[in-house]
Structures are given as structure tokens and as C-alpha cells.
Amino acid sequence: MNVALTQIISRAVYPASELKTSKWIKENSAVCEITNYPVEIITKDKLHTSALKLYSIKDALESFLSTKTNELFDLQDKIFLYDLTNTYFEGAKLRSQLAQFGRSKEKRSDAKLVVLALVVNVEGFIKYSSIYQGNMADCNTLSGVIDALRSATSSSSKKAVVVIDAGIATEDNLKMVKGKGFDYVCVTRSKLSKYEINTSDTIKTICDKKGQAISLHRITREKDPDYYLKIKSDSKAMKERSMNQKFKKRFEGGLEMALLHEYIIIDCV
């Protein structure tokens, strides 16, 4: 238990490999004085073995911690935030079934990946985590995660809301989320063409962390039960215009170089 506590605290304060963490514990930390574990016997192998033991009881730990944090802080899990990322390996991982070539978010197409799924509540407490094969598409992981999200961990009678991004919010996924007893919030994948704006509704204005205004206005679609909001952000529009201008400049510069190169070749011929 003490080596596990030492590992958890160290990795939270100084996230690194077992080798770097063991050096940090010995050379630049007093964490062993807190956990009462002999610092002289800390090695990367002990940390690695401890990590495997903790992972073997991951599901039970997550379930316990989910319930415990709700009790300690009197939380009602009405909203779950779901996101995916991936991480790559420097080694070949020849015998790994999970590590596969896929679309790397760090542009490492030369390295094998694993996909990491994480569900947290609005207070930031982890509710569920999982590791998937690196070649698995983002939209294919949601069903397993929703199955693992036990509504019993929430004391609220209100249905929980799952927040997902547009990359995962396929029509089939949204039907599946609703069928499992959850509501959802997402950016629509399709561009709405036929909708009505209720002029009697008040436009709600909120501010982001930088104090920039964002306006929200409800819109409706015929025979569509979903709740839609039209969102307008002047700062985001300005950012998108700037990005488009940079893309246009790079594209035109590339065309000019290509044409110049073609003229040089023709000249040589």
C-alpha cells in the first residue's frame, strides 16, 4: 500500500516514466517521508510492478472513488464530459494487441498508438477510463463507455447528460446514448438549413473565461424533438477569419512556387 501511495502522489506531482519517477523520488522529493516507505529501496521495477497491481483493480477503484467523491463533496452527477485522446509508443510493440497504427493526434504516423477514453464530471472527478486499440475510430468507443457509466453512482433522479464533441456525435451514437437513459449535449455534425428562430425568445448572452461575449438563441425544426441553440461568438469568428487568411496565403504561395518551378523546367527543356 505504501509503495502504491508513493507512486500515486509522485506521478500526480511529477508525471513521468517509472525510471524518471524513481530518480525524482530519490533526488528531489520527500514523498517517502509522507508515505513511510524506505526511499533507498525505490526502483523503477518496484514502481512498474505497483502500477500493474493498481491497474488490475482499476474498475473497482474507479467505482469506489466515484461513489466516495460524491459522498464527500455532496455531488450529484448530472453532467458527464466524455473525451478521447491517443498516445504513441517509441518502441515497435510487436506483440501488443492494443498498440496499433492509427490517426495520431500528435502527428506520429510512424508509431503505434493506444486510444485513451476518459469520463469526468463537471467538478473534474474521473468517473471512468479505458484504453482501446490505436486504430479504433473515435465514434466506435462510445457504446462501451456508456455501458460502463453506471447511473447508480448518481443520487440524482434527473437523467444525466453526456457532453461529446462533433467527431463522436453521429446519428447512431446519439440514438444509442438516448436509448441508454442519458441526454446529451454536442455540436451538430450537419449544417442546419431549415429552421425557425423564435423572435419572442430572449437572446441569452454569456462570457467565456476571457470575458468575450457569446450569444445563444434557441431555434426549432419541424418534427425534431432536439433542443437547438444558435451560437454566435465574434471572437471565434475573428479567429476563424485569421486562420482562413493564413491558409489562403500559404496555398497561394505554394501555387506560385509550383508555377515558378514549372516555368524553370520548361525553360531548361
Number of C-alpha atoms within 10 A of each C-alpha: 10 14 20 18 17 22 26 17 16 20 14 9 10 15 12 13 13 19 13 12 22 21 15 16 20 16 10 9 13 13 18 21 11 11 17 12 17 11 19 9 10 19 16 16 12 15 21 15 14 20 16 11 12 15 12 11 10 15 15 11 13 15 17 13 15 20 16 14 14 16 13 8 9 10 17 16 22 19 19 26 19 21 17 19 15 19 16 22 14 10 8 12 14 9 7 10 11 17 23 22 18 21 17 20 12 10 9 16 13 13 18 25 27 23 25 18 19 17 22 20 21 13 11 10 14 18 24 23 19 16 16 19 20 23 18 17 15 17 16 11 20 22 13 10 17 19 11 15 16 12 18 8 16 18 15 13 9 12 15 18 19 21 19 19 17 13 13 22 22 15 11 10 16 18 14 15 19 13 10 12 12 21 18 19 18 15 14 14 13 9 6 9 7 8 12 11 13 12 10 6 10 10 14 11 13 11 11 9 6 6 8 12 15 16 15 17 17 17 15 17 15 8 6 9 8 9 10 19 14 12 13 14 16 12 12 12 11 11 12 12 12 12 12 12 12 12 12 12 12 12 12 12 12 12 12 12 12 12 12 12 12 12 12 11 10 9 8 7 6
